[in-house]
Amino acid sequence: MSGSASALGDATFLSALLDTLIPSSGKRGMPGAGGLGIERDVAASIAADSAAGLPVGGWLEALYAGTPGFATLPAAERTGAVEAHAATNPAAMQALLRRVYLAYYQHPTVLVAIGEPPRPPFPEGFELEPSDPELLAALKPRQK
Protein backbone atom coordinates (compact mmCIF):
# COMPACT_ATOMS: atom_id res chain seq x y z
CA MET A 1 0.00 0.00 0.00
CA SER A 2 1.23 3.55 -0.63
CA GLY A 3 0.83 4.83 2.91
CA SER A 4 -2.73 5.99 2.34
CA ALA A 5 -5.42 5.17 4.86
CA SER A 6 -7.36 1.97 4.40
CA ALA A 7 -10.72 0.81 5.67
CA LEU A 8 -9.24 -2.15 7.57
CA GLY A 9 -6.63 0.07 9.19
CA ASP A 10 -8.98 2.83 10.30
CA ALA A 11 -10.35 1.87 13.72
CA THR A 12 -12.66 4.90 13.83
CA PHE A 13 -14.27 3.94 10.52
CA LEU A 14 -14.59 0.29 11.54
CA SER A 15 -16.06 1.18 14.93
CA ALA A 16 -18.69 3.41 13.29
CA LEU A 17 -19.44 0.69 10.74
CA LEU A 18 -19.81 -1.94 13.48
CA ASP A 19 -22.17 0.32 15.43
CA THR A 20 -24.15 0.83 12.24
CA LEU A 21 -24.43 -2.91 11.63
CA ILE A 22 -25.21 -3.76 15.28
CA PRO A 23 -26.39 -0.68 17.18
CA SER A 24 -26.89 -0.78 20.92
CA SER A 25 -30.31 -1.72 22.20
CA GLY A 26 -31.25 -0.01 25.44
CA LYS A 27 -34.42 -2.07 25.80
CA ARG A 28 -32.57 -5.36 25.85
CA GLY A 29 -29.28 -4.11 27.29
CA MET A 30 -27.31 -5.18 24.24
CA PRO A 31 -24.17 -3.16 23.51
CA GLY A 32 -23.40 -1.80 20.08
CA ALA A 33 -20.66 -3.66 18.23
CA GLY A 34 -18.56 -0.53 17.76
CA GLY A 35 -17.97 0.00 21.46
CA LEU A 36 -16.61 -3.47 22.18
CA GLY A 37 -13.17 -3.10 20.65
CA ILE A 38 -13.63 -5.93 18.14
CA GLU A 39 -12.49 -3.86 15.15
CA ARG A 40 -9.07 -5.54 15.02
CA ASP A 41 -10.57 -9.01 15.25
CA VAL A 42 -12.95 -8.30 12.38
CA ALA A 43 -10.20 -6.69 10.28
CA ALA A 44 -7.82 -9.59 10.95
CA SER A 45 -10.50 -12.12 10.02
CA ILE A 46 -11.12 -10.36 6.72
CA ALA A 47 -7.42 -9.97 5.95
CA ALA A 48 -6.68 -13.63 6.74
CA ASP A 49 -9.44 -15.07 4.54
CA SER A 50 -7.93 -15.74 1.15
CA ALA A 51 -11.26 -16.72 -0.41
CA ALA A 52 -13.76 -14.13 0.84
CA GLY A 53 -11.35 -11.60 2.30
CA LEU A 54 -10.57 -9.88 -0.99
CA PRO A 55 -14.20 -9.22 -1.96
CA VAL A 56 -15.05 -8.02 1.55
CA GLY A 57 -11.91 -5.89 1.76
CA GLY A 58 -12.65 -4.37 -1.64
CA TRP A 59 -16.25 -3.73 -0.65
CA LEU A 60 -15.09 -2.00 2.54
CA GLU A 61 -12.51 0.07 0.66
CA ALA A 62 -15.20 1.25 -1.77
CA LEU A 63 -17.50 2.22 1.13
CA TYR A 64 -14.59 3.96 2.87
CA ALA A 65 -13.56 5.92 -0.24
CA GLY A 66 -17.12 6.64 -1.34
CA THR A 67 -18.35 7.93 2.00
CA PRO A 68 -15.83 10.46 3.33
CA GLY A 69 -16.34 11.24 7.01
CA PHE A 70 -18.43 8.08 7.48
CA ALA A 71 -17.65 7.94 11.21
CA THR A 72 -18.93 11.49 11.77
CA LEU A 73 -22.23 11.02 9.93
CA PRO A 74 -25.45 10.67 11.91
CA ALA A 75 -26.54 7.05 12.40
CA ALA A 76 -29.37 7.31 9.87
CA GLU A 77 -27.01 8.55 7.16
CA ARG A 78 -24.48 5.82 7.94
CA THR A 79 -27.26 3.24 7.70
CA GLY A 80 -28.38 4.64 4.35
CA ALA A 81 -24.82 4.58 3.01
CA VAL A 82 -24.28 0.97 4.14
CA GLU A 83 -27.63 -0.18 2.70
CA ALA A 84 -26.95 1.52 -0.64
CA HIS A 85 -23.47 0.06 -0.77
CA ALA A 86 -24.71 -3.40 0.26
CA ALA A 87 -26.92 -3.45 -2.82
CA THR A 88 -23.78 -3.31 -5.00
CA ASN A 89 -22.39 -6.58 -3.60
CA PRO A 90 -24.75 -8.49 -1.30
CA ALA A 91 -22.36 -11.46 -1.03
CA ALA A 92 -19.56 -9.27 0.35
CA MET A 93 -22.01 -7.73 2.80
CA GLN A 94 -23.07 -11.19 4.00
CA ALA A 95 -19.44 -12.26 4.40
CA LEU A 96 -18.75 -9.12 6.42
CA LEU A 97 -21.80 -9.69 8.63
CA ARG A 98 -20.73 -13.28 9.32
CA ARG A 99 -17.38 -12.03 10.65
CA VAL A 100 -19.00 -9.24 12.66
CA TYR A 101 -21.56 -11.60 14.23
CA LEU A 102 -18.88 -14.13 15.18
CA ALA A 103 -16.75 -11.51 16.90
CA TYR A 104 -19.76 -9.82 18.52
CA TYR A 105 -21.41 -12.91 19.98
CA GLN A 106 -18.12 -14.20 21.40
CA HIS A 107 -17.48 -11.01 23.38
CA PRO A 108 -17.93 -11.45 27.18
CA THR A 109 -20.14 -8.34 27.47
CA VAL A 110 -22.55 -9.70 24.87
CA LEU A 111 -22.53 -13.17 26.41
CA VAL A 112 -23.58 -11.68 29.77
CA ALA A 113 -26.28 -9.59 28.05
CA ILE A 114 -27.81 -12.71 26.50
CA GLY A 115 -27.62 -14.64 29.76
CA GLU A 116 -24.62 -16.86 29.00
CA PRO A 117 -21.48 -17.22 31.10
CA PRO A 118 -18.80 -14.74 29.97
CA ARG A 119 -16.36 -17.42 28.86
CA PRO A 120 -15.86 -19.72 25.93
CA PRO A 121 -17.76 -23.02 26.19
CA PHE A 122 -14.52 -25.01 26.32
CA PRO A 123 -12.46 -26.21 28.11
CA GLU A 124 -14.98 -25.92 30.96
CA GLY A 125 -17.79 -27.06 28.72
CA PHE A 126 -21.44 -27.22 29.57
CA GLU A 127 -23.26 -29.64 31.80
CA LEU A 128 -24.50 -32.64 29.84
CA GLU A 129 -27.21 -35.07 30.77
CA PRO A 130 -25.95 -38.55 31.64
CA SER A 131 -26.14 -40.85 28.65
CA ASP A 132 -28.47 -43.79 28.47
CA PRO A 133 -26.45 -47.07 28.61
CA GLU A 134 -29.11 -48.81 26.53
CA LEU A 135 -28.26 -46.55 23.59
CA LEU A 136 -24.63 -47.65 23.76
CA ALA A 137 -25.65 -51.31 24.16
CA ALA A 138 -27.45 -51.14 20.82
CA LEU A 139 -24.20 -50.07 19.14
CA LYS A 140 -21.93 -52.70 20.72
CA PRO A 141 -22.97 -55.54 18.35
CA ARG A 142 -21.91 -53.36 15.38
CA GLN A 143 -18.40 -53.00 16.76
CA LYS A 144 -15.66 -54.54 14.55
Protein Blocks (a to p, Z undefined) as FASTA:
>chain_A
ZZiacfklmmklmmmmmmmmmccdfknopacfklnopmmmmmmmmmmmmklmmmmmmmmm
mmmmmmghklmpcfklmmmmmmmmmmmommlmmmmmmmmmmmmmmpmklmmmnopacbdf
bfnlpadddddfklmmmmmmmpZZ
